[in-house]
Amino acid sequence: MLIVETIARIRREHFIKGKTIKEIARDLKVSRNTVRKVLSRERPHSSTSVLSSHGRSWDDGQQNSRDCWQGTRPSPLASN
């Protein structure tokens, strides 16, 4: 099983530094199929939903990060 740091390094080496799958596999001592598998995975959906809610907040007139952040928190007056 790969650790989070290795997965992050594979993605960084490929998408930011532009290394090939073969180069990454050789440098990190993992198989090319492992590198392909990591690169084929999508990013987690949770960050996408948070970012899209911030975009909607911005469109709704909340023009600073504090307003957007407060929009993501549950209301303290909401019943449990």
HUPEPE-V795178 format. One record per residue. RES is the residue in three letters. PSI is psi as a letter, one per 30 degrees, with the letter a starting at -180 (none if undefined). OMEGA is omega as a letter, one per 20 degrees, with the letter a starting at -180 (999 if undefined). Layout:
RES/PSI/OMEGA ; RES/PSI/OMEGA
//
This chain:
MET/k/r ; LEU/k/r ; ILE/l/a ; VAL/e/a ; GLU/e/r ; THR/e/r ; ILE/e/r ; ALA/e/a ; ARG/e/r ; ILE/e/a ; ARG/e/r ; ARG/e/a ; GLU/e/a ; HIS/e/a ; PHE/e/a ; ILE/e/a ; LYS/f/r ; GLY/g/r ; LYS/l/r ; THR/l/r ; ILE/e/a ; LYS/e/r ; GLU/e/a ; ILE/e/r ; ALA/e/a ; ARG/e/a ; ASP/e/a ; LEU/f/r ; LYS/h/r ; VAL/l/a ; SER/l/r ; ARG/e/r ; ASN/e/r ; THR/e/r ; VAL/e/r ; ARG/e/a ; LYS/e/r ; VAL/e/a ; LEU/f/a ; SER/f/r ; ARG/k/r ; GLU/l/r ; ARG/l/r ; PRO/k/a ; HIS/f/a ; SER/e/a ; SER/e/r ; THR/e/a ; SER/e/r ; VAL/e/a ; LEU/e/a ; SER/e/r ; SER/e/r ; HIS/e/r ; GLY/e/r ; ARG/e/r ; SER/e/r ; TRP/e/r ; ASP/f/a ; ASP/g/r ; GLY/f/r ; GLN/j/a ; GLN/g/r ; ASN/l/a ; SER/e/r ; ARG/e/r ; ASP/e/r ; CYS/e/a ; TRP/e/r ; GLN/f/r ; GLY/f/a ; THR/f/a ; ARG/k/r ; PRO/k/a ; SER/k/r ; PRO/f/a ; LEU/f/a ; ALA/k/a ; SER/k/a ; ASN/none/999
//
